[in-house]
Amino acid sequence: MSTKELLKTVVKAADDKRAEEIVVLNMQGISFIADYFLICHGNSEKQVQAIAREIKDEANKVGLTVNKMEGFDEAKWVLIDMGNIIAHVFHRDDRSYYNLERLWGDAPFEDVLGELEQ
């Protein structure tokens, strides 16, 4: 399965748990950390945990190794490291504070959610 197909699986998992403002940044050539960042948020700590758990579970189902998941218990900013894909699941109140989209403003957006809806 290609990285792009794996990315679609991860985005769908977030969307299935009603993650809001799902953004995918193409980090290729910009960062050595990962090829893609998925950024989204939930409106409560429980929702943030549900989104993160679903991403992890669906990634495992398709053979994507979850190297590390940090911040799950606090549910303010959960980082899920899947190698070429890193998911950042924020609590709504914390997303604007960290503003990763602005921090990585030179990274192009990928419309993965739009591709799923077609």
Phi, psi and omega per residue, in radians:
M1 nan 2.308 -3.114
S2 -1.265 2.822 3.101
T3 -1.037 -0.660 -3.139
K4 -1.126 -0.710 3.099
E5 -1.166 -0.697 3.086
L6 -1.106 -0.688 3.105
L7 -1.060 -0.737 3.102
K8 -1.058 -0.691 3.113
T9 -1.085 -0.753 -3.121
V10 -1.182 -0.742 3.115
V11 -1.116 -0.747 3.115
K12 -1.088 -0.693 3.117
A13 -1.054 -0.770 3.111
A14 -1.123 -0.770 -3.138
D15 -1.119 -0.652 3.133
D16 -1.076 -0.477 3.109
K17 -1.727 0.323 3.063
R18 1.072 0.662 3.016
A19 -1.073 2.549 -3.100
E20 -1.866 2.655 3.095
E21 0.815 0.994 3.131
I22 -1.242 2.172 -3.135
V23 -2.230 2.397 3.036
V24 -2.078 2.180 3.089
L25 -1.834 2.303 3.073
N26 -1.500 1.889 -3.047
M27 -1.663 0.052 -3.107
Q28 -1.087 2.227 -3.123
G29 1.404 -0.060 -3.125
I30 -1.929 -0.686 -3.116
S31 -2.383 2.496 3.080
F32 -1.489 -0.121 -3.064
I33 -1.189 -0.809 -3.075
A34 -2.793 2.855 3.073
D35 -1.420 -0.571 -3.091
Y36 -2.425 2.492 2.943
F37 -1.957 2.286 2.950
L38 -1.817 2.231 3.132
I39 -2.195 2.280 3.112
C40 -2.725 3.089 3.070
H41 -2.551 2.803 3.029
G42 -2.073 2.858 -3.055
N43 -1.638 -0.084 3.106
S44 -2.593 2.880 3.117
E45 -1.087 -0.698 3.122
K46 -1.085 -0.731 3.133
Q47 -1.175 -0.707 3.093
V48 -1.015 -0.789 3.126
Q49 -1.138 -0.695 3.127
A50 -1.116 -0.734 3.111
I51 -1.095 -0.848 -3.117
A52 -1.083 -0.751 3.138
R53 -1.105 -0.729 3.140
E54 -1.141 -0.743 3.097
I55 -1.042 -0.834 -3.136
K56 -1.077 -0.813 -3.115
D57 -1.107 -0.790 -3.121
E58 -1.201 -0.643 3.080
A59 -1.064 -0.794 3.124
N60 -1.087 -0.663 -3.124
K61 -1.073 -0.607 -3.110
V62 -1.689 0.200 3.054
G63 1.484 0.217 3.102
L64 -1.484 2.110 -3.094
T65 -1.338 2.199 3.038
V66 -1.584 1.841 -3.093
N67 -1.216 -0.671 -3.080
K68 -2.842 2.537 3.007
M69 -2.286 2.107 -3.095
E70 -2.085 2.568 3.031
G71 1.504 0.127 -3.047
F72 -1.085 -0.803 -3.071
D73 -1.133 -0.668 3.139
E74 -1.340 -0.578 3.083
A75 1.011 0.626 3.025
K76 -1.777 -0.705 3.087
W77 -2.630 1.845 3.113
V78 -1.761 2.183 3.107
L79 -1.882 2.202 3.135
I80 -2.067 1.917 -3.092
D81 -1.635 1.968 3.131
M82 -2.049 0.567 3.129
G83 1.401 -1.783 -3.125
N84 -1.262 -0.251 -3.138
I85 -2.187 2.264 3.029
I86 -2.124 2.183 3.111
A87 -1.749 2.345 3.069
H88 -2.039 1.930 3.139
V89 -1.916 1.960 -3.082
F90 -1.780 2.744 2.833
H91 -1.364 2.497 -3.087
R92 -0.841 -0.748 -3.071
D93 -1.189 -0.400 -3.075
D94 -1.712 -0.335 -3.068
R95 -1.074 -0.816 -3.090
S96 -1.207 -0.488 3.116
Y97 -1.129 -0.821 -3.110
Y98 -1.427 -0.559 3.011
N99 0.751 1.035 -3.126
L100 -1.069 -0.536 3.129
E101 -1.053 -0.681 3.113
R102 -1.323 -0.701 3.129
L103 -1.007 -0.727 3.123
W104 -1.823 0.744 -3.050
G105 -1.063 -0.344 3.124
D106 -1.473 -0.070 3.122
A107 -1.485 2.270 3.116
P108 -1.242 2.579 3.079
F109 -1.415 2.512 3.043
E110 -1.960 2.289 -3.137
D111 -1.587 1.144 -3.111
V112 -1.213 -0.684 3.130
L113 -1.089 -0.705 3.084
G114 -1.095 -0.665 3.097
E115 -1.134 -0.622 3.132
L116 -1.201 -0.574 -3.086
E117 -1.351 -0.237 -3.116
Q118 -1.372 nan nan
